[in-house]
Amino acid sequence: MLTKRVKTAVVKDSARHDSDTGSPDVQVALLSRKIEELTKHLKKNHKDNHSRRGLLQMVADRRSHLRYLEKNDKRRYTAVVKKLGLKK
């Protein structure tokens, strides 16, 4: 779970303009941060299967956002992947 402060920082870093909270760029950045946090949690609590399922859903959601970006705006896609350190 991301705190409000962390979430606003992530949104601010990846927003395209001041009031941007829903663009695919922001969504991918937020999902990536949540995935990192949940991965840390699962390393400590390896039997937490409910959280593992949520992690898989987040990964699939991030993948679909990235696929949308790649299809519609290749330049933004490469910028997001490079900025977040994701590789395809």
C-alpha positions in Angstrom: 0.0 0.0 0.0 1.4 3.3 -1.0 1.1 6.3 1.3 -0.4 9.5 0.0 3.0 11.2 0.0 4.7 8.5 -2.0 1.8 8.3 -4.5 1.8 12.1 -5.1 5.6 12.0 -5.6 5.2 9.2 -8.2 2.4 11.1 -10.0 4.4 14.3 -9.9 7.5 12.6 -11.4 5.6 11.0 -14.3 2.8 13.4 -15.0 2.6 15.0 -18.5 1.0 18.2 -17.1 -0.1 19.6 -13.7 -3.5 17.9 -13.4 -2.5 14.6 -15.0 -3.3 11.6 -12.8 -4.8 9.1 -15.3 -2.5 8.9 -18.3 -0.9 5.6 -19.1 2.5 7.0 -18.1 1.3 7.7 -14.6 -0.6 4.5 -14.3 2.4 2.5 -15.3 4.6 4.4 -12.8 2.1 3.8 -10.0 1.7 0.1 -10.8 5.5 -0.3 -11.0 5.9 1.2 -7.5 3.1 -0.9 -6.1 4.7 -4.0 -7.7 8.0 -3.2 -6.1 6.4 -2.8 -2.6 4.4 -6.0 -3.0 7.5 -7.9 -4.2 9.3 -6.9 -1.0 6.3 -8.1 1.1 6.2 -11.4 -0.7 9.9 -12.0 -0.1 9.2 -11.9 3.6 5.8 -13.6 3.5 6.1 -16.3 0.9 2.9 -18.0 1.8 0.7 -15.0 1.3 -1.1 -16.3 -1.8 -3.8 -13.6 -1.8 -1.2 -10.9 -2.2 0.5 -13.0 -4.8 -2.7 -13.0 -6.8 -3.0 -9.3 -6.5 0.6 -8.9 -7.7 -0.1 -11.0 -10.8 -3.1 -8.8 -11.5 -1.0 -5.6 -11.2 1.6 -7.0 -13.5 -1.0 -7.9 -16.1 -2.6 -4.4 -15.8 0.8 -2.7 -16.2 1.5 -4.9 -19.2 -1.8 -3.9 -20.8 -1.0 -0.2 -20.2 2.4 -0.6 -21.8 0.9 -2.4 -24.8 -1.5 0.4 -25.3 1.3 3.0 -25.1 3.5 1.0 -27.5 0.6 0.8 -30.0 -0.4 4.4 -29.8 2.7 6.4 -29.0 6.0 4.7 -29.5 8.1 7.7 -28.3 6.2 7.9 -24.9 6.5 4.1 -24.6 10.2 4.1 -24.9 10.5 7.1 -22.6 8.5 5.4 -19.9 10.3 2.1 -20.2 13.7 3.8 -20.0 12.7 6.0 -17.1 11.3 3.2 -15.0 14.0 0.7 -15.9 11.6 -1.8 -17.4 12.7 -4.0 -20.2 10.6 -5.8 -22.7 
